[in-house]
Amino acid sequence: IMGSPSDKDHCNKIRKYCEDLGLNVEIRVSSAHKTTEGTLKIVSHYESLNIKIVFIAVAGRSNGLGPVISGNTDFPVSWFNFT
């Protein structure tokens, strides 16, 4: 999950590494600050799929997305912040 569309290039690099490992990848955009409820709905959707999941949160200027996801799921969460 990326915090904004401007994080796309960075997320595409992460996608490539994950796919090289044989993982299925879906990229979603959701801001923990602007659309917290929407972010939590995305998390809930993936939790309902009854599959193994790792959430990767990518945010360019904030450290809020990863902790919001991590605090609302039992699945593992990795987060990256960059400027």
C-alpha positions as CSV (number, residue, x, y, z in Angstrom):
1,I,0.0,0.0,0.0
2,M,1.5,3.3,-1.0
3,G,0.5,6.6,0.6
4,S,0.2,8.5,-2.7
5,P,0.5,7.9,-6.4
6,S,3.9,9.7,-6.3
7,D,5.3,6.7,-4.5
8,K,4.7,4.5,-7.6
9,D,8.2,4.3,-8.9
10,H,9.6,3.1,-5.6
11,C,6.7,0.6,-5.2
12,N,7.4,-0.8,-8.7
13,K,10.9,-1.6,-7.6
14,I,9.6,-3.5,-4.5
15,R,7.0,-5.2,-6.8
16,K,9.8,-6.5,-9.0
17,Y,11.8,-8.0,-6.1
18,C,8.7,-9.6,-4.7
19,E,7.7,-11.1,-8.0
20,D,11.3,-12.4,-8.6
21,L,10.7,-14.3,-5.3
22,G,7.5,-15.8,-6.7
23,L,5.2,-13.7,-4.6
24,N,1.8,-12.4,-5.9
25,V,1.7,-8.6,-5.6
26,E,-1.0,-6.0,-5.6
27,I,-0.3,-2.3,-5.3
28,R,-2.9,-0.1,-3.7
29,V,-2.9,3.6,-2.9
30,S,-4.3,4.9,0.4
31,S,-3.3,7.7,2.7
32,A,-3.4,6.9,6.4
33,H,-3.8,10.6,7.1
34,K,-6.4,11.6,4.5
35,T,-8.4,8.4,4.2
36,T,-7.8,6.3,7.3
37,E,-11.1,4.5,7.0
38,G,-10.3,3.6,3.4
39,T,-6.9,2.3,4.4
40,L,-8.5,0.1,7.1
41,K,-11.1,-1.2,4.6
42,I,-8.3,-2.3,2.3
43,V,-6.6,-4.1,5.2
44,S,-9.9,-5.8,6.1
45,H,-10.5,-6.9,2.5
46,Y,-7.1,-8.7,2.3
47,E,-7.6,-10.2,5.8
48,S,-10.9,-11.7,4.6
49,L,-9.2,-13.6,1.7
50,N,-7.9,-16.3,4.1
51,I,-4.4,-16.3,2.5
52,K,-1.0,-15.6,3.7
53,I,-0.3,-11.8,3.6
54,V,2.5,-9.4,4.2
55,F,1.6,-5.8,4.0
56,I,4.3,-3.4,2.8
57,A,3.6,0.3,3.4
58,V,5.4,2.9,1.5
59,A,5.2,6.6,2.3
60,G,7.3,9.4,0.9
61,R,7.1,12.0,3.6
62,S,5.3,10.4,6.5
63,N,5.7,7.6,8.9
64,G,2.0,7.1,9.6
65,L,0.9,4.5,7.0
66,G,3.0,1.6,8.4
67,P,2.0,2.1,12.0
68,V,-1.7,2.5,11.2
69,I,-1.7,-0.7,9.2
70,S,0.4,-2.6,11.8
71,G,-1.8,-1.4,14.6
72,N,-4.9,-2.8,12.9
73,T,-3.8,-6.2,11.6
74,D,-2.3,-9.4,12.9
75,F,-0.4,-9.9,9.6
76,P,3.2,-8.8,9.3
77,V,3.8,-5.3,8.1
78,S,7.0,-3.7,6.7
79,W,7.2,-0.1,6.1
80,F,9.5,2.2,4.2
81,N,9.7,6.0,4.4
82,F,11.8,8.0,2.0
83,T,12.1,11.6,0.9
